[in-house]
Structures are given as structure tokens and as C-alpha cells.
């Protein structure tokens, strides 16, 4: 996977192939006392986004959801 320069507040993005981007939950520094809770919230945000994208379906102005694998969204 090719890391991209964009990091969101709860996610990071990588390119896995031509036209395919992966969005995965942001890892939180393990030295932070609340890191497990924050990582769970980040994974939950990915799950919620995946459900919203599935419900909305295809639209020319929405990046298509391809699949979810281990809390990682692939979009094309």
C-alpha cells in the first residue's frame, strides 16, 4: 500500500491500486492512557461511514464504497 499524505482526525488513507483508496482507522499512540477507547471510537466511525455509504448507494457525487475488511474501507 502506498501511504497518502492526507490524514483525517480519525482515519488514514492509502492507495492500494490505480483508482482504489483504502481508509483505515487511525492508530493512537500507545503511551496515551486512553488509546484503546480512542481506537475503538475510530473503528466505530469507519463502521458507521460504511453503513451510510451502503444505504445511500451509488451516486455520481459520492465516492463508491467497494468493501469493508477488518475495519478498513476500500473506495474507488
N, C-alpha and C positions, 0 to 999 in steps of 0.2 A: 504494500500500500504506500502510496505517495502522500506524505503529510501535506496539508494545505496551510496557508498562512493564517486562515481565519479560525479563531477560537471563540465560541459563544460563551455565555455565562454558565451554561450547564452542559455544553457539548463541544466536541472537537470534530473536525471534518478531514477526511482523507479521500483521495482518488484511487479507485481500485481498477479502473479501466477507462477507455475512451467513453466519455459521456456518463459515467457512473460514479456517484459520490456516496461515501458512507458517512453517516452521522452517528457518533457513539457518545455515551455518557462521559462527561469529564471526570477524570480521576482526581481525587482530592489528596493533598499531601497527608501522609500517614502520621506525621507528627502533630497534626491538628487534632485536638481532643474530640471533636465532633465529626471526624471524617467519615465514619461509617454511615451516619444518618444522612449526611450531605450526598454521599454516593448513592444511597437508596433513593433520595429525592430526585437526583439527576436521572437515574434509571426509570423512575416513575414518570418523569417528564417525557422521556422518549416513548414510553408505552402510551401515554395519553395522546401524544402527537400522532403516533401510528394509528390509533383508533379514529382520530379525527380525519386523517387523510383517507382511510378506508371508507369512512362514512360519506365524505364529500365526493369520492370517486374522481374520475378523470375530468380535467378542465384545462383549457389552453393556458390559463394563468396560474396554475398550481403545478409545482414540480411533482411528477408522478412518483408515488410510493411503489417500490419494487418488492421488497421483502423485509422482514424483521428476523434477525438471527442473534440470539444471545444479547438482547437489548441494544442491537445496532440496526439502524435504519439504512437501507440502500435506496437511493433515488436516482432516477435517470432523467 
